[in-house]
């Protein structure tokens, strides 16, 4: 029997792509800043195996 959980398994990011704080930070970073490459690399990660293996127990983030 599967247990259905009504809350998400992972916390949401602290801000969305169009959040004013993120937009301000993007304006301040140079086009070739390492943070931009890291952001792109993280976006390309395949986390499906991690999410599938993660237990359904624990506390809220």
HTML snippet that shows the backbone in 3Dmol.js (N, CA, C, O; Angstrom):
<script src="https://3Dmol.org/build/3Dmol-min.js"></script>
<div id="view" style="width:600px;height:400px;position:relative"></div>
<script>
const pdb = `
ATOM      1  N   UNK A   1       0.842  -1.175   0.000  1.00  0.00           N
ATOM      2  CA  UNK A   1       0.000   0.000   0.000  1.00  0.00           C
ATOM      3  C   UNK A   1       0.892   1.243   0.000  1.00  0.00           C
ATOM      4  O   UNK A   1       1.784   1.365   0.840  1.00  0.00           O
ATOM      5  N   UNK A   2       0.659   2.153  -0.924  1.00  0.00           N
ATOM      6  CA  UNK A   2       1.437   3.383  -1.029  1.00  0.00           C
ATOM      7  C   UNK A   2       0.881   4.432  -0.076  1.00  0.00           C
ATOM      8  O   UNK A   2      -0.330   4.544   0.113  1.00  0.00           O
ATOM      9  N   UNK A   3       1.788   5.194   0.516  1.00  0.00           N
ATOM     10  CA  UNK A   3       1.396   6.281   1.401  1.00  0.00           C
ATOM     11  C   UNK A   3       1.399   7.563   0.587  1.00  0.00           C
ATOM     12  O   UNK A   3       2.393   7.886  -0.064  1.00  0.00           O
ATOM     13  N   UNK A   4       0.308   8.286   0.620  1.00  0.00           N
ATOM     14  CA  UNK A   4       0.199   9.529  -0.124  1.00  0.00           C
ATOM     15  C   UNK A   4       0.472  10.681   0.828  1.00  0.00           C
ATOM     16  O   UNK A   4      -0.127  10.783   1.899  1.00  0.00           O
ATOM     17  N   UNK A   5       1.377  11.533   0.419  1.00  0.00           N
ATOM     18  CA  UNK A   5       1.757  12.681   1.244  1.00  0.00           C
ATOM     19  C   UNK A   5       1.251  13.947   0.556  1.00  0.00           C
ATOM     20  O   UNK A   5       1.498  14.137  -0.635  1.00  0.00           O
ATOM     21  N   UNK A   6       0.554  14.809   1.278  1.00  0.00           N
ATOM     22  CA  UNK A   6      -0.018  16.005   0.671  1.00  0.00           C
ATOM     23  C   UNK A   6       0.985  17.143   0.546  1.00  0.00           C
ATOM     24  O   UNK A   6       0.770  18.056  -0.252  1.00  0.00           O
ATOM     25  N   UNK A   7       2.060  17.119   1.300  1.00  0.00           N
ATOM     26  CA  UNK A   7       3.050  18.193   1.201  1.00  0.00           C
ATOM     27  C   UNK A   7       4.194  17.772   0.290  1.00  0.00           C
ATOM     28  O   UNK A   7       4.459  16.579   0.145  1.00  0.00           O
ATOM     29  N   UNK A   8       4.868  18.726  -0.320  1.00  0.00           N
ATOM     30  CA  UNK A   8       5.974  18.393  -1.221  1.00  0.00           C
ATOM     31  C   UNK A   8       7.121  17.733  -0.467  1.00  0.00           C
ATOM     32  O   UNK A   8       7.306  17.966   0.727  1.00  0.00           O
ATOM     33  N   UNK A   9       7.887  16.910  -1.170  1.00  0.00           N
ATOM     34  CA  UNK A   9       9.004  16.203  -0.555  1.00  0.00           C
ATOM     35  C   UNK A   9      10.205  17.115  -0.336  1.00  0.00           C
ATOM     36  O   UNK A   9      11.024  16.854   0.544  1.00  0.00           O
ATOM     37  N   UNK A  10      10.319  18.170  -1.117  1.00  0.00           N
ATOM     38  CA  UNK A  10      11.464  19.071  -1.028  1.00  0.00           C
ATOM     39  C   UNK A  10      10.980  20.508  -0.899  1.00  0.00           C
ATOM     40  O   UNK A  10       9.914  20.861  -1.404  1.00  0.00           O
ATOM     41  N   UNK A  11      11.757  21.320  -0.229  1.00  0.00           N
ATOM     42  CA  UNK A  11      11.413  22.730  -0.065  1.00  0.00           C
ATOM     43  C   UNK A  11      11.554  23.460  -1.391  1.00  0.00           C
ATOM     44  O   UNK A  11      12.374  23.089  -2.231  1.00  0.00           O
ATOM     45  N   UNK A  12      10.756  24.491  -1.569  1.00  0.00           N
ATOM     46  CA  UNK A  12      10.858  25.336  -2.759  1.00  0.00           C
ATOM     47  C   UNK A  12      12.098  26.208  -2.652  1.00  0.00           C
ATOM     48  O   UNK A  12      12.551  26.510  -1.548  1.00  0.00           O
ATOM     49  N   UNK A  13      12.656  26.620  -3.800  1.00  0.00           N
ATOM     50  CA  UNK A  13      13.800  27.530  -3.735  1.00  0.00           C
ATOM     51  C   UNK A  13      13.402  28.847  -3.063  1.00  0.00           C
ATOM     52  O   UNK A  13      12.222  29.199  -3.051  1.00  0.00           O
ATOM     53  N   UNK A  14      14.367  29.571  -2.508  1.00  0.00           N
ATOM     54  CA  UNK A  14      14.034  30.796  -1.779  1.00  0.00           C
ATOM     55  C   UNK A  14      13.427  31.881  -2.672  1.00  0.00           C
ATOM     56  O   UNK A  14      12.759  32.783  -2.166  1.00  0.00           O
ATOM     57  N   UNK A  15      13.646  31.811  -3.993  1.00  0.00           N
ATOM     58  CA  UNK A  15      13.013  32.769  -4.890  1.00  0.00           C
ATOM     59  C   UNK A  15      12.864  32.148  -6.267  1.00  0.00           C
ATOM     60  O   UNK A  15      13.545  31.179  -6.604  1.00  0.00           O
ATOM     61  N   UNK A  16      11.968  32.716  -7.057  1.00  0.00           N
ATOM     62  CA  UNK A  16      11.715  32.248  -8.409  1.00  0.00           C
ATOM     63  C   UNK A  16      12.550  33.058  -9.396  1.00  0.00           C
ATOM     64  O   UNK A  16      13.186  34.042  -9.017  1.00  0.00           O
ATOM     65  N   UNK A  17      12.547  32.646 -10.659  1.00  0.00           N
ATOM     66  CA  UNK A  17      13.383  33.292 -11.680  1.00  0.00           C
ATOM     67  C   UNK A  17      13.103  34.783 -11.838  1.00  0.00           C
ATOM     68  O   UNK A  17      14.020  35.549 -12.137  1.00  0.00           O
ATOM     69  N   UNK A  18      11.867  35.208 -11.646  1.00  0.00           N
ATOM     70  CA  UNK A  18      11.523  36.616 -11.855  1.00  0.00           C
ATOM     71  C   UNK A  18      11.461  37.417 -10.556  1.00  0.00           C
ATOM     72  O   UNK A  18      10.958  38.540 -10.548  1.00  0.00           O
ATOM     73  N   UNK A  19      11.960  36.859  -9.475  1.00  0.00           N
ATOM     74  CA  UNK A  19      11.991  37.568  -8.199  1.00  0.00           C
ATOM     75  C   UNK A  19      12.914  38.780  -8.340  1.00  0.00           C
ATOM     76  O   UNK A  19      13.999  38.661  -8.908  1.00  0.00           O
ATOM     77  N   UNK A  20      12.499  39.946  -7.832  1.00  0.00           N
ATOM     78  CA  UNK A  20      13.323  41.152  -7.958  1.00  0.00           C
ATOM     79  C   UNK A  20      14.737  40.984  -7.378  1.00  0.00           C
ATOM     80  O   UNK A  20      15.689  41.551  -7.914  1.00  0.00           O
ATOM     81  N   UNK A  21      14.885  40.219  -6.301  1.00  0.00           N
ATOM     82  CA  UNK A  21      16.219  40.014  -5.718  1.00  0.00           C
ATOM     83  C   UNK A  21      17.113  39.247  -6.677  1.00  0.00           C
ATOM     84  O   UNK A  21      18.294  39.564  -6.820  1.00  0.00           O
ATOM     85  N   UNK A  22      16.554  38.240  -7.334  1.00  0.00           N
ATOM     86  CA  UNK A  22      17.343  37.470  -8.300  1.00  0.00           C
ATOM     87  C   UNK A  22      17.704  38.333  -9.511  1.00  0.00           C
ATOM     88  O   UNK A  22      18.834  38.286  -9.999  1.00  0.00           O
ATOM     89  N   UNK A  23      16.753  39.107  -9.985  1.00  0.00           N
ATOM     90  CA  UNK A  23      17.010  39.974 -11.134  1.00  0.00           C
ATOM     91  C   UNK A  23      18.104  41.001 -10.820  1.00  0.00           C
ATOM     92  O   UNK A  23      18.954  41.295 -11.660  1.00  0.00           O
ATOM     93  N   UNK A  24      18.068  41.537  -9.604  1.00  0.00           N
ATOM     94  CA  UNK A  24      19.101  42.497  -9.203  1.00  0.00           C
ATOM     95  C   UNK A  24      20.475  41.829  -9.161  1.00  0.00           C
ATOM     96  O   UNK A  24      21.464  42.403  -9.616  1.00  0.00           O
ATOM     97  N   UNK A  25      20.530  40.632  -8.623  1.00  0.00           N
ATOM     98  CA  UNK A  25      21.790  39.898  -8.564  1.00  0.00           C
ATOM     99  C   UNK A  25      22.301  39.602  -9.973  1.00  0.00           C
ATOM    100  O   UNK A  25      23.497  39.729 -10.233  1.00  0.00           O
ATOM    101  N   UNK A  26      21.433  39.218 -10.862  1.00  0.00           N
ATOM    102  CA  UNK A  26      21.830  38.938 -12.243  1.00  0.00           C
ATOM    103  C   UNK A  26      22.430  40.173 -12.900  1.00  0.00           C
ATOM    104  O   UNK A  26      23.391  40.065 -13.662  1.00  0.00           O
ATOM    105  N   UNK A  27      21.874  41.339 -12.614  1.00  0.00           N
ATOM    106  CA  UNK A  27      22.400  42.581 -13.183  1.00  0.00           C
ATOM    107  C   UNK A  27      23.783  42.900 -12.650  1.00  0.00           C
ATOM    108  O   UNK A  27      24.599  43.489 -13.360  1.00  0.00           O
ATOM    109  N   UNK A  28      24.058  42.522 -11.413  1.00  0.00           N
ATOM    110  CA  UNK A  28      25.348  42.838 -10.788  1.00  0.00           C
ATOM    111  C   UNK A  28      26.456  41.884 -11.188  1.00  0.00           C
ATOM    112  O   UNK A  28      27.632  42.236 -11.096  1.00  0.00           O
ATOM    113  N   UNK A  29      26.106  40.671 -11.636  1.00  0.00           N
ATOM    114  CA  UNK A  29      27.125  39.687 -11.999  1.00  0.00           C
ATOM    115  C   UNK A  29      27.641  39.913 -13.421  1.00  0.00           C
ATOM    116  O   UNK A  29      26.867  40.197 -14.336  1.00  0.00           O
ATOM    117  N   UNK A  30      28.930  39.785 -13.587  1.00  0.00           N
ATOM    118  CA  UNK A  30      29.512  39.876 -14.926  1.00  0.00           C
ATOM    119  C   UNK A  30      29.001  38.720 -15.782  1.00  0.00           C
ATOM    120  O   UNK A  30      28.647  37.664 -15.259  1.00  0.00           O
ATOM    121  N   UNK A  31      28.966  38.921 -17.085  1.00  0.00           N
ATOM    122  CA  UNK A  31      28.437  37.903 -17.996  1.00  0.00           C
ATOM    123  C   UNK A  31      29.197  36.581 -17.889  1.00  0.00           C
ATOM    124  O   UNK A  31      28.618  35.516 -18.100  1.00  0.00           O
ATOM    125  N   UNK A  32      30.483  36.645 -17.565  1.00  0.00           N
ATOM    126  CA  UNK A  32      31.296  35.426 -17.485  1.00  0.00           C
ATOM    127  C   UNK A  32      31.544  34.969 -16.043  1.00  0.00           C
ATOM    128  O   UNK A  32      32.466  34.192 -15.795  1.00  0.00           O
ATOM    129  N   UNK A  33      30.742  35.437 -15.102  1.00  0.00           N
ATOM    130  CA  UNK A  33      30.927  35.087 -13.694  1.00  0.00           C
ATOM    131  C   UNK A  33      30.683  33.589 -13.471  1.00  0.00           C
ATOM    132  O   UNK A  33      29.770  33.009 -14.059  1.00  0.00           O
ATOM    133  N   UNK A  34      31.498  32.978 -12.627  1.00  0.00           N
ATOM    134  CA  UNK A  34      31.387  31.555 -12.320  1.00  0.00           C
ATOM    135  C   UNK A  34      30.000  31.173 -11.807  1.00  0.00           C
ATOM    136  O   UNK A  34      29.524  30.072 -12.083  1.00  0.00           O
ATOM    137  N   UNK A  35      29.359  32.052 -11.078  1.00  0.00           N
ATOM    138  CA  UNK A  35      28.024  31.754 -10.546  1.00  0.00           C
ATOM    139  C   UNK A  35      27.027  31.443 -11.660  1.00  0.00           C
ATOM    140  O   UNK A  35      26.122  30.630 -11.469  1.00  0.00           O
ATOM    141  N   UNK A  36      27.181  32.073 -12.806  1.00  0.00           N
ATOM    142  CA  UNK A  36      26.285  31.806 -13.941  1.00  0.00           C
ATOM    143  C   UNK A  36      26.495  30.391 -14.469  1.00  0.00           C
ATOM    144  O   UNK A  36      25.532  29.692 -14.782  1.00  0.00           O
ATOM    145  N   UNK A  37      27.747  29.972 -14.567  1.00  0.00           N
ATOM    146  CA  UNK A  37      28.032  28.609 -15.042  1.00  0.00           C
ATOM    147  C   UNK A  37      27.531  27.578 -14.043  1.00  0.00           C
ATOM    148  O   UNK A  37      26.998  26.542 -14.441  1.00  0.00           O
ATOM    149  N   UNK A  38      27.693  27.844 -12.753  1.00  0.00           N
ATOM    150  CA  UNK A  38      27.191  26.922 -11.740  1.00  0.00           C
ATOM    151  C   UNK A  38      25.666  26.811 -11.796  1.00  0.00           C
ATOM    152  O   UNK A  38      25.113  25.718 -11.678  1.00  0.00           O
ATOM    153  N   UNK A  39      25.003  27.935 -11.974  1.00  0.00           N
ATOM    154  CA  UNK A  39      23.544  27.934 -12.074  1.00  0.00           C
ATOM    155  C   UNK A  39      23.083  27.088 -13.270  1.00  0.00           C
ATOM    156  O   UNK A  39      22.129  26.319 -13.161  1.00  0.00           O
ATOM    157  N   UNK A  40      23.754  27.235 -14.385  1.00  0.00           N
ATOM    158  CA  UNK A  40      23.417  26.446 -15.578  1.00  0.00           C
ATOM    159  C   UNK A  40      23.695  24.957 -15.349  1.00  0.00           C
ATOM    160  O   UNK A  40      22.908  24.107 -15.764  1.00  0.00           O
ATOM    161  N   UNK A  41      24.805  24.646 -14.696  1.00  0.00           N
ATOM    162  CA  UNK A  41      25.154  23.246 -14.434  1.00  0.00           C
ATOM    163  C   UNK A  41      24.135  22.587 -13.512  1.00  0.00           C
ATOM    164  O   UNK A  41      23.733  21.446 -13.742  1.00  0.00           O
ATOM    165  N   UNK A  42      23.721  23.293 -12.481  1.00  0.00           N
ATOM    166  CA  UNK A  42      22.726  22.746 -11.553  1.00  0.00           C
ATOM    167  C   UNK A  42      21.401  22.512 -12.277  1.00  0.00           C
ATOM    168  O   UNK A  42      20.727  21.511 -12.032  1.00  0.00           O
ATOM    169  N   UNK A  43      21.029  23.428 -13.166  1.00  0.00           N
ATOM    170  CA  UNK A  43      19.790  23.260 -13.932  1.00  0.00           C
ATOM    171  C   UNK A  43      19.814  22.001 -14.791  1.00  0.00           C
ATOM    172  O   UNK A  43      18.764  21.417 -15.057  1.00  0.00           O
ATOM    173  N   UNK A  44      20.999  21.577 -15.228  1.00  0.00           N
ATOM    174  CA  UNK A  44      21.112  20.400 -16.097  1.00  0.00           C
ATOM    175  C   UNK A  44      21.206  19.086 -15.334  1.00  0.00           C
ATOM    176  O   UNK A  44      21.144  18.017 -15.942  1.00  0.00           O
ATOM    177  N   UNK A  45      21.354  19.144 -14.019  1.00  0.00           N
ATOM    178  CA  UNK A  45      21.463  17.911 -13.240  1.00  0.00           C
ATOM    179  C   UNK A  45      20.191  17.079 -13.340  1.00  0.00           C
ATOM    180  O   UNK A  45      19.082  17.609 -13.277  1.00  0.00           O
ATOM    181  N   UNK A  46      20.363  15.787 -13.494  1.00  0.00           N
ATOM    182  CA  UNK A  46      19.234  14.854 -13.483  1.00  0.00           C
ATOM    183  C   UNK A  46      19.105  14.330 -12.051  1.00  0.00           C
ATOM    184  O   UNK A  46      19.875  13.470 -11.624  1.00  0.00           O
ATOM    185  N   UNK A  47      18.144  14.848 -11.334  1.00  0.00           N
ATOM    186  CA  UNK A  47      17.958  14.484  -9.935  1.00  0.00           C
ATOM    187  C   UNK A  47      16.862  13.444  -9.747  1.00  0.00           C
ATOM    188  O   UNK A  47      16.442  13.187  -8.618  1.00  0.00           O
ATOM    189  N   UNK A  48      16.397  12.846 -10.829  1.00  0.00           N
ATOM    190  CA  UNK A  48      15.280  11.906 -10.729  1.00  0.00           C
ATOM    191  C   UNK A  48      15.617  10.704  -9.845  1.00  0.00           C
ATOM    192  O   UNK A  48      14.775  10.283  -9.051  1.00  0.00           O
ATOM    193  N   UNK A  49      16.822  10.141  -9.958  1.00  0.00           N
ATOM    194  CA  UNK A  49      17.191   8.996  -9.121  1.00  0.00           C
ATOM    195  C   UNK A  49      17.237   9.402  -7.645  1.00  0.00           C
ATOM    196  O   UNK A  49      16.815   8.641  -6.775  1.00  0.00           O
ATOM    197  N   UNK A  50      17.745  10.587  -7.375  1.00  0.00           N
ATOM    198  CA  UNK A  50      17.785  11.086  -5.996  1.00  0.00           C
ATOM    199  C   UNK A  50      16.370  11.243  -5.448  1.00  0.00           C
ATOM    200  O   UNK A  50      16.074  10.798  -4.339  1.00  0.00           O
ATOM    201  N   UNK A  51      15.504  11.873  -6.223  1.00  0.00           N
ATOM    202  CA  UNK A  51      14.128  12.091  -5.770  1.00  0.00           C
ATOM    203  C   UNK A  51      13.391  10.779  -5.577  1.00  0.00           C
ATOM    204  O   UNK A  51      12.624  10.625  -4.627  1.00  0.00           O
ATOM    205  N   UNK A  52      13.623   9.832  -6.480  1.00  0.00           N
ATOM    206  CA  UNK A  52      12.965   8.532  -6.373  1.00  0.00           C
ATOM    207  C   UNK A  52      13.448   7.748  -5.146  1.00  0.00           C
ATOM    208  O   UNK A  52      12.675   7.010  -4.534  1.00  0.00           O
ATOM    209  N   UNK A  53      14.719   7.910  -4.794  1.00  0.00           N
ATOM    210  CA  UNK A  53      15.284   7.157  -3.674  1.00  0.00           C
ATOM    211  C   UNK A  53      15.027   7.815  -2.324  1.00  0.00           C
ATOM    212  O   UNK A  53      15.168   7.176  -1.281  1.00  0.00           O
ATOM    213  N   UNK A  54      14.654   9.077  -2.344  1.00  0.00           N
ATOM    214  CA  UNK A  54      14.465   9.811  -1.107  1.00  0.00           C
ATOM    215  C   UNK A  54      13.248   9.275  -0.362  1.00  0.00           C
ATOM    216  O   UNK A  54      12.190   9.060  -0.953  1.00  0.00           O
ATOM    217  N   UNK A  55      13.408   9.064   0.922  1.00  0.00           N
ATOM    218  CA  UNK A  55      12.298   8.551   1.731  1.00  0.00           C
ATOM    219  C   UNK A  55      11.168   9.536   1.857  1.00  0.00           C
ATOM    220  O   UNK A  55      11.349  10.733   1.631  1.00  0.00           O
ATOM    221  N   UNK A  56      10.036   9.058   2.207  1.00  0.00           N
ATOM    222  CA  UNK A  56       8.858   9.912   2.359  1.00  0.00           C
ATOM    223  C   UNK A  56       8.689  10.389   3.801  1.00  0.00           C
ATOM    224  O   UNK A  56       7.662  10.973   4.146  1.00  0.00           O
ATOM    225  N   UNK A  57       9.679  10.144   4.629  1.00  0.00           N
ATOM    226  CA  UNK A  57       9.579  10.579   6.011  1.00  0.00           C
ATOM    227  C   UNK A  57      10.525  11.740   6.248  1.00  0.00           C
ATOM    228  O   UNK A  57      11.355  12.064   5.397  1.00  0.00           O
ATOM    229  N   UNK A  58      10.398  12.348   7.378  1.00  0.00           N
ATOM    230  CA  UNK A  58      11.252  13.469   7.724  1.00  0.00           C
ATOM    231  C   UNK A  58      10.423  14.660   8.147  1.00  0.00           C
ATOM    232  O   UNK A  58       9.198  14.579   8.233  1.00  0.00           O
ATOM    233  N   UNK A  59      11.091  15.758   8.409  1.00  0.00           N
ATOM    234  CA  UNK A  59      10.390  16.952   8.849  1.00  0.00           C
ATOM    235  C   UNK A  59      10.394  17.998   7.747  1.00  0.00           C
ATOM    236  O   UNK A  59      11.141  17.893   6.774  1.00  0.00           O
ATOM    237  N   UNK A  60       9.566  18.990   7.911  1.00  0.00           N
ATOM    238  CA  UNK A  60       9.480  20.067   6.929  1.00  0.00           C
ATOM    239  C   UNK A  60      10.799  20.811   6.879  1.00  0.00           C
ATOM    240  O   UNK A  60      11.468  20.982   7.898  1.00  0.00           O
ATOM    241  N   UNK A  61      11.168  21.250   5.691  1.00  0.00           N
ATOM    242  CA  UNK A  61      12.427  21.977   5.514  1.00  0.00           C
ATOM    243  C   UNK A  61      12.311  23.375   6.067  1.00  0.00           C
ATOM    244  O   UNK A  61      13.271  24.143   6.011  1.00  0.00           O
TER     245      UNK A  61
END
`;
const viewer = $3Dmol.createViewer("view");
viewer.addModel(pdb, "pdb");
viewer.setStyle({}, {cartoon: {color: "spectrum"}});
viewer.zoomTo();
viewer.render();
</script>
